[in-house]
Amino acid sequence: MTITVTPKAAGKIRQALDKRGGGVGLRVAVRTSGCSGYAYALEFADTALPDDLSFPCEGVTLLVDAQSLPMLDGTELDWVREGLNEGFKFHNPNATATCGCGESFAV
């Protein structure tokens, strides 16, 4: 099982970690939420938690808890600009549907 990050997204993660003064990486998780059932959760991590699995990629570390990993397996985290908006975008092969607003997904 794995999760990856594009070079562009890795650059944004490094930039944010530097701006906040450090950290071990970005924690990626799945939470029950939204109209499709699940939502992605991102937070910068100062330490790894006991149930975190570590995925070094493109010079940054992604931390994923064991419960979220099956829903994130094979996911690529990207940084995209769409019109005036920019931010992280998940390319998740496990998602079978997304809601209209793009904030939640189903597996």
Buried (B, 14 or more C-beta within 10 A) or exposed (E): EBBBBBEBBBBBBBEEBEEEEEBBBBBBBBEEEBEBBBBBEBEBBEEBEEEBBEBEBBEBBBBBBEEBBEBBBEBBBBBEEEEEEEEBBBEBEBBEEBBEEEEBBBB
